[in-house]
Amino acid sequence: MSFYYGFKPYVPVAQRRAKAAREVAKRTKKGQEVTPVCINGRAITSTFWGQAWCKNLESYSDFENRLPRGRTYVRNGSVVHLAIEKGRIKAHVSGSELYEIKIDIAALPKQSWEALKKQCAGKVGTLVELLQGKLSKAVMELVTDRQQGLFPKPKEIEMRCSCPDYAGMCKHIAAVMYGVGNRLDSSPELLFVLRGVNHEELIEQAIPTAPIGTGSNAPTIAAENLGAIFDIEIGDTPASTTETPTVEKPAAKKVVKKVSKVKKVSATKPKKATRVPKTQLPKKG
């Protein structure tokens, strides 16, 4: 096989697609997890998060020369596998060979994340609205801001590809970056995973926390309303009050007084009559 200035000859699109399909089948047969990027038609993305990612990507002049070839590669199914995890993107792209790509993304600075949460406080209604991109214009401008938003800047991206092209962003890496935008269409929470932040914290900012204490003038919820909210009965006595158990005294033993029966003896005991022998009785006339 001949080379041109160290590069392998061009491989037609149909041939690359067939090679990519064979590679997916081979890895699947081995039990390896394979998640290719599949695009139908010309549009790479179709939702708020995917489109915002690609728009941000195209706004950097550092990448503009390589992006067109990357769009072609991702559209024709050359991204055989794409996985997004905390701080890293791993992928395989089918070209003249199967190339391995690793892209490290710096975590969103803590102060930037805290500032973004404060700015979005009370403006994000539900988690569904957040992930579906159904956000107000103010929130959309915040999360997609080039300096303070969620998307990484070029200096926060470190890219490596096993191809012989030593440019900062080769066409294989560009294809993977567009593939990320496509993946965010179906799993927008992966953007937060990639930047090392928890997307649920944006929702928590919408829940006001009432101060604890009786000395403040903060509004409180009446007991009857609280009971209605939680479907419980609340009496006048706090539920936490513990009643002192009543200890029953043992029953007193019945004392039976034994009264001795005393024989009543008369004061003068009659004397027994003296029996006189018959011989001593006087004879009758």
C-alpha positions in Angstrom: 0.0 0.0 0.0 1.4 3.3 -1.0 1.5 6.4 1.3 1.3 10.1 0.5 3.5 12.2 2.8 3.1 9.6 5.6 -0.7 9.4 5.2 -2.6 6.3 4.0 -4.6 6.6 0.8 -8.2 7.9 0.9 -10.8 5.2 1.6 -14.2 5.7 -0.1 -17.2 6.4 2.2 -19.0 3.1 1.3 -15.9 1.2 2.2 -15.5 3.0 5.5 -19.1 2.3 6.4 -18.7 -1.4 5.6 -15.5 -1.6 7.6 -17.2 0.2 10.5 -20.2 -2.2 10.4 -17.8 -5.2 10.5 -15.9 -3.7 13.5 -19.2 -3.2 15.4 -20.3 -6.8 14.7 -16.9 -8.2 15.8 -16.8 -6.3 19.1 -20.4 -7.1 19.8 -19.6 -10.8 19.3 -16.8 -10.6 21.8 -19.2 -9.2 24.3 -17.7 -5.7 24.3 -19.9 -2.7 24.8 -20.3 -0.8 21.5 -22.2 2.4 21.2 -21.8 3.8 17.7 -23.0 7.2 16.6 -25.9 6.8 14.1 -27.1 9.8 12.2 -30.1 9.8 9.8 -30.0 12.5 7.2 -27.9 15.6 7.2 -28.7 17.1 10.6 -26.2 15.9 13.2 -28.3 17.2 16.1 -31.9 18.1 16.7 -32.3 19.2 20.3 -31.3 22.2 22.4 -28.3 20.6 24.1 -26.9 18.9 21.0 -27.2 22.1 18.9 -25.8 24.3 21.6 -22.7 21.9 21.9 -22.0 22.0 18.2 -22.6 25.8 18.0 -20.1 26.3 20.8 -17.6 24.0 19.1 -17.8 25.9 15.8 -17.3 29.2 17.5 -13.6 28.5 18.1 -11.3 29.4 15.3 -8.8 26.8 16.6 -11.1 24.1 15.3 -12.6 25.6 12.2 -10.2 24.0 9.6 -10.8 20.5 10.8 -14.5 20.6 11.5 -15.9 20.1 8.0 -14.1 16.7 7.5 -15.3 15.7 11.0 -18.9 16.4 10.0 -18.5 14.2 7.0 -17.0 11.4 9.0 -19.7 11.4 11.7 -22.5 11.5 9.1 -21.3 8.5 7.2 -21.1 6.3 10.4 -17.4 6.3 10.9 -17.7 6.8 14.7 -17.9 3.1 15.6 -17.9 3.7 19.4 -18.4 6.7 21.6 -18.4 6.7 25.4 -18.8 9.7 27.7 -17.7 9.6 31.3 -16.5 12.0 34.0 -13.8 14.2 32.4 -13.2 11.9 29.4 -14.5 10.9 26.0 -13.4 7.6 24.5 -14.1 6.6 20.9 -13.1 4.5 17.9 -13.3 6.0 14.4 -13.1 4.0 11.2 -10.8 5.5 8.6 -7.9 3.9 6.7 -7.7 1.9 9.9 -9.6 1.8 13.1 -8.3 4.7 15.2 -8.5 5.2 18.9 -9.4 8.6 20.3 -9.2 9.9 23.9 -10.3 13.4 24.8 -9.8 14.7 28.3 -12.2 17.5 29.4 -11.3 19.6 32.5 -13.9 19.7 35.2 -16.0 22.8 35.5 -14.3 25.1 38.1 -16.1 25.0 41.4 -16.5 28.8 41.5 -18.0 28.8 38.0 -20.5 26.1 38.9 -21.5 27.9 42.1 -22.0 31.1 40.2 -24.0 29.4 37.5 -26.3 27.8 40.1 -26.9 31.1 41.8 -27.7 32.8 38.5 -30.1 30.0 37.6 -31.8 30.0 41.1 -35.6 29.9 40.7 -35.4 29.9 36.9 -35.3 26.2 36.3 -38.7 24.7 37.1 -38.2 20.9 36.8 -35.6 18.4 35.9 -37.6 17.5 32.8 -37.5 21.1 31.6 -33.8 21.2 32.2 -33.0 18.0 30.3 -35.4 18.8 27.4 -33.9 22.2 27.1 -37.3 23.9 27.8 -35.6 26.8 29.5 -36.2 30.5 29.5 -34.0 32.6 27.3 -32.1 34.0 30.3 -31.2 30.5 31.5 -30.2 29.4 28.0 -27.9 32.3 27.7 -26.3 31.4 31.0 -25.7 27.7 30.4 -24.4 28.3 26.9 -22.2 31.3 27.7 -18.8 30.9 26.1 -16.9 32.1 29.2 -19.1 31.2 32.1 -21.3 28.4 30.7 -21.1 24.6 30.8 -19.2 24.0 27.5 -15.4 23.5 27.6 -13.0 26.0 26.1 -10.1 24.9 23.9 -7.6 25.2 26.7 -9.7 22.8 28.8 -9.6 20.1 26.1 -6.7 17.6 25.6 -7.1 15.5 22.5 -5.2 12.3 21.4 -5.7 10.2 18.3 -3.8 7.1 17.1 -3.7 8.4 13.5 -0.5 9.8 12.0 -2.0 13.3 11.8 -0.3 15.4 14.5 -2.7 18.4 14.2 -4.3 19.6 17.4 -7.7 18.4 16.1 -7.6 15.8 13.3 -10.7 14.8 11.4 -11.3 11.8 13.5 -11.3 13.9 16.7 -13.6 16.4 15.0 -16.0 13.5 14.1 -16.0 12.5 17.8 -16.7 16.0 19.0 -19.7 16.2 16.7 -20.7 12.7 17.9 -20.9 14.1 21.4 -23.4 16.7 20.2 -25.5 13.9 18.7 -25.3 11.9 21.9 -26.5 14.9 24.0 -29.7 14.8 22.0 -30.7 11.6 23.7 -28.7 11.9 27.0 -28.2 15.6 27.9 -27.2 14.7 31.4 -23.9 13.4 30.0 -22.8 17.0 29.6 -22.9 17.5 33.4 -21.2 14.1 33.9 -18.4 15.2 31.5 -17.9 18.4 33.4 -18.0 16.8 36.8 -21.1 18.5 38.2 -24.5 17.3 39.3 -27.3 18.6 37.2 -29.8 18.0 40.0 -28.2 20.8 42.0 -29.7 23.3 39.5 -33.2 22.1 40.5 -32.4 22.3 44.2 -31.8 26.0 43.7 -35.4 26.4 42.8 -36.6 25.1 46.2 -36.5 27.8 48.9 -35.2 26.8 52.3 -37.1 28.4 55.2 -34.9 29.5 58.2 -35.3 27.5 61.4 -36.2 29.2 64.6 -39.1 30.9 66.4 -37.6 34.3 66.8 -37.6 35.3 63.1 -40.5 36.9 61.2 -40.2 34.3 58.4 -43.6 32.9 57.3 -44.6 29.5 58.6 -47.1 26.9 57.6 -50.1 26.6 59.8 -50.5 23.2 61.5 -53.8 22.4 59.8 -52.3 23.2 56.4 -49.2 21.1 57.1 -51.5 18.3 58.1 -53.4 18.6 54.8 -50.1 18.6 52.8 -48.8 15.4 54.4 -52.2 13.8 54.9 -51.7 13.4 58.7 -53.6 14.6 61.7 -51.9 17.1 63.9 -53.3 17.7 67.4 -52.6 20.4 70.0 -49.9 18.3 71.7 -46.7 17.9 69.8 -46.1 14.4 68.4 -42.7 14.3 70.0 -44.1 14.7 73.6 -43.7 11.5 75.5 -46.4 10.7 78.0 -45.3 9.5 81.4 -46.6 6.0 81.8 -49.0 5.4 84.7 -47.6 2.9 87.0 -50.3 0.9 88.7 -49.8 0.2 92.4 -49.9 -3.4 93.4 -53.2 -4.4 95.0 -53.0 -4.4 98.8 -53.1 -7.8 100.4 -56.2 -8.5 102.3 -55.4 -9.1 105.9 -57.6 -11.6 107.4 -57.7 -11.3 111.1 -58.1 -14.6 112.8 -60.4 -14.2 115.7 -60.1 -16.9 118.3 -63.4 -18.3 119.4 -63.6 -17.9 123.1 -65.9 -20.2 125.0 -68.4 -18.4 127.1 -68.2 -19.9 130.5 -70.9 -19.0 133.0 -69.8 -17.5 136.2 -71.2 -20.3 138.4 -70.7 -23.7 137.2 -73.5 -26.0 138.4 -72.3 -28.9 140.5 -72.9 -32.4 139.5 -75.6 -34.2 141.6 -74.3 -36.8 143.9 -75.5 -40.2 143.2 -76.7 -42.0 146.4 -76.4 -45.8 146.5 -79.7 -47.6 146.6 -78.8 -49.3 150.0 -78.6 -46.0 151.6 -82.1 -44.9 150.5 -84.7 -45.0 153.2 -87.3 -47.7 152.9 -90.8 -46.8 152.3 -93.2 -47.3 155.4 
